[in-house]
Amino acid sequence: MKKIVILLFSMLIMGSAVSNAQNTILPKEWKKECKKQQKRLQKAGWQIFGSSRSLEYALLSHYEKQYEQGNRIGDGEVVGIATVSDARNKNLLRQQAINSAYTTYATRSVTNIKGKIVQELKLKDNEEVENFCAAYGASVEKEIKGELQPSFEVIKEVSPNRVDMQAFFVINKSSAVKARLQALENIIKNSNLAREHEEKLKNFITDEFEGN
């Protein structure tokens, strides 16, 4: 009897938590996108990993964090993806997914600044630009660690020899800008391009971009 009472009490608390999450300040379009994402993940067989929260609650919390950062739908998150062949290596899988998120964010940053360099600085896409972008990307990947806000992970056993994971992060705009500026500072002494166009590059980095 005591176990039943504890179980019912736990269910009541969980239900209350989801209900409270559903009554957040999220606008209708955000809640609609949240529901769509939940359906996509569930239909594809993804399950919440390493948490007692439901997928519904994790997503609601995830979207609320993005909205509070002032992001547009889809611009306030970064997702890392990883695969292992042995289901026993879930901790390794999680770390690979986290590292993938850092790489994904760095790639976005490089794409943005490279476009600015070519279009606004009128520089040709040559070896000097490529070298700068490679160094800047590696530096961003290093500096963004600890600046992305972990949200939740989902896992899926695709086959007996394959397990996939996705790690979702929320981007804090001010922290991300700080990390990108520090990334530029790290490479400036070894890059003629960075030294010659330092102020303009800082302006490019500070500007908001999709996936900020």
WOJO-V817927 format. One record per backbone hydrogen bond with DSSP energy under -0.5 kcal/mol. NH is the residue of the N-H (numbers start at 0). CO is the residue of the C=O. E is the energy in kcal/mol with one decimal. If there is no record, write none. Layout:
BEGIN
{{NH	CO	E} {NH	CO	E}}
END
This chain:
BEGIN
{{4	0	-2.2} {5	1	-2.2} {6	2	-2.4} {7	3	-2.7} {8	4	-2.3} {9	5	-2.4} {10	6	-2.4} {11	7	-2.0} {12	8	-2.0} {13	9	-2.4} {14	10	-2.5} {15	11	-2.1} {16	12	-2.2} {17	13	-2.2} {18	14	-2.2} {19	15	-2.6} {20	16	-2.2} {21	17	-2.2} {22	18	-0.8} {22	19	-0.6} {23	20	-1.3} {30	26	-2.1} {31	27	-2.5} {32	28	-2.0} {33	29	-2.3} {34	30	-2.2} {35	31	-2.1} {36	32	-2.4} {37	33	-2.2} {38	34	-2.3} {39	35	-2.4} {40	36	-2.5} {41	37	-2.5} {42	38	-2.7} {43	39	-1.7} {44	41	-1.2} {45	40	-2.7} {46	154	-2.1} {48	152	-2.6} {57	53	-2.3} {58	54	-2.4} {59	55	-2.3} {60	56	-2.4} {61	57	-2.1} {62	58	-2.8} {63	59	-2.1} {64	60	-2.1} {65	61	-1.6} {66	62	-2.4} {67	63	-2.4} {68	64	-1.1} {69	66	-1.6} {70	65	-1.8} {74	71	-2.1} {75	71	-0.7} {77	168	-1.7} {79	166	-2.6} {81	164	-2.1} {83	162	-2.2} {88	85	-2.0} {92	88	-2.4} {93	89	-2.4} {94	90	-2.0} {95	91	-2.3} {96	92	-2.1} {97	93	-2.2} {98	94	-2.5} {99	95	-2.1} {100	96	-1.6} {101	97	-1.6} {102	98	-2.2} {103	99	-2.6} {104	100	-2.4} {105	101	-2.3} {106	102	-2.4} {107	103	-2.0} {108	104	-2.2} {109	105	-2.4} {110	106	-2.5} {111	107	-2.2} {112	108	-2.4} {113	109	-2.7} {114	110	-1.7} {115	111	-1.7} {116	112	-2.4} {117	113	-2.3} {118	114	-2.6} {119	115	-2.6} {120	115	-1.3} {122	116	-1.7} {125	123	-2.3} {129	125	-2.4} {130	126	-2.8} {131	127	-2.1} {132	128	-2.6} {133	129	-2.3} {134	130	-2.3} {135	131	-3.0} {136	132	-2.6} {137	133	-2.0} {138	134	-2.0} {139	135	-2.7} {140	136	-2.4} {141	137	-1.4} {142	138	-2.6} {143	139	-2.7} {144	141	-0.7} {146	143	-2.2} {147	143	-1.2} {148	169	-2.8} {149	147	-0.7} {150	167	-2.4} {151	167	-1.0} {152	48	-0.5} {153	165	-2.3} {154	46	-2.9} {155	163	-2.4} {157	155	-1.0} {157	161	-1.2} {158	161	-1.8} {161	158	-1.8} {162	83	-2.6} {163	155	-3.0} {164	81	-2.2} {165	153	-2.4} {166	79	-2.7} {167	151	-3.1} {167	165	-0.5} {168	77	-2.2} {169	148	-2.9} {170	75	-2.5} {171	146	-0.6} {171	169	-0.6} {172	170	-0.7} {175	171	-2.7} {176	172	-2.4} {177	173	-2.1} {178	174	-2.1} {179	175	-2.3} {180	176	-2.5} {181	177	-2.1} {182	178	-2.0} {183	179	-1.7} {184	180	-2.2} {185	181	-2.1} {186	182	-0.8} {186	183	-0.8} {187	183	-1.0} {189	186	-1.2} {190	187	-1.0} {194	190	-2.0} {195	191	-2.8} {196	192	-1.8} {197	194	-0.8} {200	196	-2.7} {201	197	-2.3} {202	198	-1.9} {203	199	-2.4} {204	200	-2.5} {205	201	-2.2} {206	202	-1.9} {211	208	-1.1}}
END
